[in-house]
Amino acid sequence: MIAQKTDRFVVGTRFKMSELGIIQFPDLAHKTGTVVEVSIRTSGLTVLFDGATRPTVLDRIYIALLTE
């Protein structure tokens, strides 16, 4: 796997929804997942929520690093 780095999110990074993400998408408030692709042209990140079969594209302002 090639690690792509943009800001602090890289492919494989675990995330949760940020405060702004929870406000914008309340149904996703308690979901976590993994970054599967980082766009170098936009601020979008392709993420895969835990238990999901299809990835979702979100702006990086809607997610935060998952501290375990």
C-alpha positions in Angstrom: 0.0 0.0 0.0 1.3 3.4 -0.9 0.7 6.0 1.9 -0.6 9.2 0.7 -0.2 12.2 3.0 -2.2 15.3 3.0 -2.3 17.3 6.2 -2.8 14.7 8.9 -5.0 12.2 7.1 -3.3 9.3 5.3 -4.7 6.2 3.8 -5.5 3.8 6.7 -6.2 6.6 9.3 -9.0 5.7 11.7 -11.5 8.6 12.1 -14.7 9.6 13.9 -17.1 12.4 12.9 -15.9 15.9 14.0 -18.2 18.3 15.9 -19.1 20.0 12.6 -19.7 16.6 11.0 -22.1 15.7 13.8 -24.0 18.9 13.3 -24.2 18.5 9.5 -24.8 14.7 9.5 -26.5 13.7 12.8 -27.2 10.2 11.6 -23.4 9.6 11.4 -22.7 11.0 14.8 -21.4 7.8 16.4 -19.9 6.2 13.3 -16.2 5.5 12.9 -14.2 4.3 9.9 -11.0 4.3 7.9 -9.7 6.7 5.2 -9.3 4.7 2.0 -8.3 7.5 -0.4 -6.9 11.0 -0.1 -7.5 13.5 -2.9 -4.6 15.7 -3.9 -6.9 18.0 -5.9 -9.8 18.6 -3.5 -10.4 18.6 0.2 -12.4 15.4 -0.1 -11.5 12.1 1.5 -12.9 8.8 0.5 -13.8 6.9 3.7 -15.2 3.6 4.6 -17.4 3.5 7.6 -17.2 0.4 9.8 -19.7 -2.1 8.6 -20.3 -0.4 5.3 -19.8 -2.0 1.9 -19.4 1.2 -0.1 -17.1 4.1 0.5 -18.3 7.7 1.0 -16.6 10.9 0.1 -16.5 13.6 2.8 -14.8 16.9 3.2 -12.0 16.6 5.7 -13.6 19.2 8.0 -16.3 16.7 8.8 -14.0 14.1 10.3 -11.5 14.0 13.1 -8.7 11.6 14.1 -9.9 8.7 16.3 -7.8 8.6 19.4 -7.8 5.2 20.9 
